[in-house]
Amino acid sequence: MSRSRKRRPPAPPASPARRGRVWLVVLASITLAALVTWSARTFLSGVSLRGATPTVSDRAMLDSLAAADARRDWVSALRWAEQLGRTHANDHGVLLARGIAWTNYASEQRPGRVFARPALRTSLERMACQRRAIGLMDSSSRVAGDAQRWIDSGARLADLYETLGLPGDALIAYETIKQRQPDAVAPALRAYFLRAVFYDPVHPDTSAYHERVKAMGQR
């Protein structure tokens, strides 16, 4: 004779506050995934010269830069980006492209005959290239002619800081964007997530951080 199983009572409905926290975590996760996808793309194909009519030579270099970037030839992309920098030293797009080219050159693998080989031989060489990339990206933000270009430079710089394992510097960069451009949602959410990581590096929980900040009267 089989025993009848006891039915569990239905779970109580989630409170509005709890549902709000769940949606906050989901939104932060979606934004994080979007940022990771954004970071994995190539960037140099959209470079344009601002405030100047490109010459035939400029167009040829831009096309060569876009082609090298599309085939992930970081050595050639760096050469074309630096060549553009000689004639357009203070152009926002060129400065940002040079910074991206230097970090790709430093960190991405080179195609080999059999196996891909490391980008550079030593970490000292890589960091020398990354320092140059940081300087160029920071310079691009200083010559940005509008808010969107300034946000692009700041977000790319923050992303590089995170890649280099410098979350504190990345947080400062994101917070700077948030203060000057409060309508920029993605950098604000990324800053929110990084603060949660600092609150609990092992199990970062944006909802727990949110409750802590609320208890302190800052939300």
C-alpha positions in Angstrom: 0.0 0.0 0.0 1.6 3.2 -1.1 1.9 6.1 1.2 0.2 9.3 0.2 2.7 12.1 -0.3 2.1 15.3 1.7 1.7 18.3 -0.5 3.9 21.2 0.3 2.1 24.5 1.0 2.5 27.0 -1.9 5.4 29.4 -1.5 4.3 32.9 -0.3 4.5 35.5 -3.1 7.7 37.5 -3.2 7.5 40.9 -1.7 7.7 44.0 -3.9 11.1 44.9 -2.4 12.5 41.4 -3.1 11.2 41.5 -6.6 12.8 44.8 -7.1 16.2 43.5 -5.9 15.9 40.5 -8.2 15.3 42.8 -11.2 18.2 44.9 -10.2 20.5 41.9 -10.2 19.1 40.7 -13.5 19.6 44.2 -15.1 23.2 44.4 -13.8 23.9 40.9 -15.2 22.5 41.9 -18.6 24.5 45.1 -18.6 27.7 43.2 -17.6 27.2 40.7 -20.5 26.7 43.6 -22.9 29.9 45.3 -21.7 31.8 42.0 -22.1 30.4 41.6 -25.7 31.3 45.2 -26.4 34.9 44.6 -25.1 35.4 41.6 -27.4 34.7 43.4 -30.6 37.2 45.1 -32.9 37.1 48.9 -32.7 39.3 50.5 -35.3 37.1 50.1 -38.3 34.9 53.0 -37.3 37.6 55.7 -37.0 36.8 59.0 -38.7 38.6 62.3 -38.8 36.7 65.0 -37.1 36.8 68.6 -38.4 38.9 67.8 -41.5 38.3 66.7 -45.0 40.2 63.4 -45.5 42.8 63.5 -48.2 43.4 60.6 -50.6 46.3 59.5 -48.4 44.1 59.7 -45.3 41.4 57.6 -46.8 44.0 55.0 -47.9 45.3 54.8 -44.3 41.8 54.6 -42.8 41.0 51.8 -45.2 44.2 50.0 -44.4 43.6 50.4 -40.7 40.1 49.0 -41.0 41.3 46.0 -43.0 44.1 45.2 -40.6 41.7 45.5 -37.7 39.1 43.2 -39.4 41.6 40.5 -39.9 43.0 41.0 -36.4 46.5 41.9 -37.7 47.5 44.0 -34.7 51.0 44.7 -35.9 49.7 46.3 -39.1 46.9 48.0 -37.3 49.3 49.7 -34.9 51.5 50.8 -37.8 48.6 52.4 -39.6 47.2 54.0 -36.5 50.6 55.6 -35.6 51.0 56.8 -39.2 47.6 58.6 -38.9 48.8 60.0 -35.6 51.7 61.8 -37.3 49.3 64.0 -39.4 46.3 64.1 -37.0 47.9 64.3 -33.6 45.0 66.0 -31.8 42.1 64.2 -33.4 39.9 62.4 -30.9 39.2 59.3 -33.1 42.8 58.9 -34.1 44.0 59.2 -30.4 41.5 56.6 -29.3 42.3 54.3 -32.2 46.0 54.6 -31.4 45.3 53.7 -27.8 43.2 50.7 -28.8 45.9 49.6 -31.3 48.6 49.7 -28.6 46.5 47.6 -26.2 45.6 45.1 -28.9 49.2 44.9 -29.9 50.2 44.3 -26.3 47.7 41.7 -25.3 46.3 39.8 -28.3 48.0 36.7 -29.8 49.7 36.7 -33.2 48.7 34.1 -35.7 51.4 31.5 -36.3 52.1 28.8 -38.8 50.8 26.1 -36.5 49.8 27.7 -33.1 49.1 31.3 -32.2 52.0 32.7 -30.3 51.9 35.3 -27.4 51.7 38.9 -28.2 55.0 40.0 -26.7 57.8 38.1 -25.0 57.8 39.7 -21.5 55.3 41.4 -19.2 57.5 44.5 -19.1 57.1 44.9 -22.8 53.3 44.5 -22.5 53.0 47.0 -19.6 55.1 49.5 -21.6 52.6 49.3 -24.4 49.6 49.4 -22.0 51.0 52.6 -20.3 51.1 54.2 -23.7 47.6 53.0 -24.5 46.3 54.6 -21.2 48.0 57.9 -22.0 46.5 58.0 -25.5 43.0 57.1 -24.3 43.1 59.8 -21.6 44.3 62.3 -24.2 41.4 61.4 -26.5 38.9 62.3 -23.7 40.5 65.7 -23.3 40.1 66.6 -27.0 36.6 65.0 -27.3 34.3 67.5 -29.0 31.0 66.2 -27.6 29.6 64.1 -24.7 29.3 60.8 -26.6 33.0 60.9 -27.7 34.0 61.8 -24.1 32.0 58.9 -22.8 33.5 56.5 -25.4 37.0 57.5 -24.3 36.2 57.2 -20.6 34.5 53.8 -20.9 37.3 52.4 -23.1 39.9 53.6 -20.5 37.8 52.0 -17.6 37.6 48.8 -19.6 41.3 48.7 -20.0 41.9 49.3 -16.3 39.6 46.3 -15.6 41.5 44.2 -18.1 44.8 45.1 -16.4 43.4 44.1 -13.0 43.0 47.6 -11.7 39.3 47.7 -10.5 39.9 50.8 -8.3 41.1 52.9 -11.2 38.2 51.5 -13.4 35.7 52.5 -10.7 37.1 56.0 -10.6 36.8 56.3 -14.4 33.2 55.0 -14.3 32.2 57.3 -11.4 33.7 60.3 -13.3 31.4 59.5 -16.2 28.5 59.0 -13.9 29.0 62.4 -12.3 29.4 64.3 -15.5 26.9 62.4 -17.6 24.3 60.9 -15.3 22.1 59.8 -18.2 24.8 57.3 -19.3 23.3 54.1 -17.9 25.9 51.4 -18.7 28.9 53.1 -17.0 26.7 53.9 -13.9 25.6 50.2 -13.6 29.2 49.0 -14.1 30.3 51.4 -11.3 27.5 50.0 -9.1 28.7 46.4 -9.8 32.3 47.2 -9.0 31.3 48.8 -5.7 29.5 45.5 -4.9 32.7 43.6 -5.7 34.6 45.8 -3.3 31.9 45.2 -0.6 32.2 41.4 -1.1 34.9 40.2 -3.5 34.0 36.5 -3.1 30.2 36.8 -3.6 29.5 40.2 -5.1 25.8 40.8 -4.7 24.4 44.1 -6.0 21.2 43.7 -4.0 23.1 43.3 -0.7 25.2 46.3 -1.5 22.0 48.2 -2.4 20.5 47.4 1.0 23.7 48.4 2.8 23.8 51.8 1.0 20.1 52.3 1.8 20.8 51.6 5.5 23.5 54.3 5.4 21.0 56.8 4.0 22.7 57.1 0.7 19.8 55.8 -1.5 
